[in-house]
């Protein structure tokens, strides 16, 4: 995969794994928009990601993680999760430091 449509590939894969049709997403996006997302022609905003994840019954971060797993530059899932946990700890430590000022 070329890395340009990792979100679309992940979205389509999760949709098919859950035996959902494009029509199942109509309360979030039109069938045409979902098709454009899956083909990488359009990219979703956070509100759309939340809605798609809701239909898929996954956390929005799980949908994003799935997209990054499809990216050839991303390490395996375990390494990705370790990196995210580290990043979140750093952000959390930074916020704690700001609260004491």
N, C-alpha and C positions, 0 to 999 in steps of 0.2 A: 504494500500500500504506500502511496506517495506522501502520506502525512497531512495532505490538505483536506481530506474528508474523513478524518478519524471520528469526529462527532457523529456524522451521518451514518457511518458504518456501524458504530456502536449502538445508535438509536435503532437502526433497522434490525440488528442482531438481537437486541433485547426484545423488541416488538415481536419478532418471529419466534423467539424462545418461549414467549408467553402466549403464543397463538392468538395474537391480537391483529386485527386488520387496521388499515389506515383509517377506516370509518370510526373505529373505537376512540379516536383522538379528536373528534369533531368539537367537543366542548372546549378544547384548548386551541386548536388550529384547524384550518380547513384541510381537507384531504390533499389538495394541491400544494399547500404550504408544507405539509408533512413530507410530501414527495420531494419537494425542493430541499428540505432539510436533509433528508436521507441521501440525496444525490450530491450534497455539498454546494448547492447553488445558493442557498440561504444559510445564515447562521442565526441561532436563537439568542434572545436576550434572557436575563435571569428569570423573569416572570414566565416565559415560555418553558424554560428548563424545569422550573418548579411544576408547571402543569403537566408536562410530558412525564416527569418522574412520578407524579401522582397517578396518572393513568397506568404507568408501568408497575406501580406499587413498589417503588424503590426510593431511597433517599436521593435528592438531587446530586449529592456528592458521589454517590455510587454510579450515577449516569455519567458524570464527568470523569470519574476514575476509569470507567469502561472505555470512554473515548481515548484517554491517554494511554491505556493499555494497547490500543490499536496503533498508536504512534510508534514507528520504528525506532525513534530516538529515546523512548521510555524504557527503563529497565523492567524487570518482571514485577508482578503485583506486590510481592513481599517488599522489594526494594522501594517501590513507589509508596507504599503505605508507611514505611519507615521514614522516608523523606518527608512526607506530609506531617507525620507526627512530630518530627524534629522542627519543621517550620512552624507548626502551631505552638510548640513549647517556646520557641524563640519569640513569637508574637505575644504570647501570654506573659513571658518574663518582661518584655518591653512595656506592656501595659501596666504591670505591677510597679515598675520603676517610675512610670509617669504619675501614678497615683500618689506617690510619696512626696511630690514636689509642691 
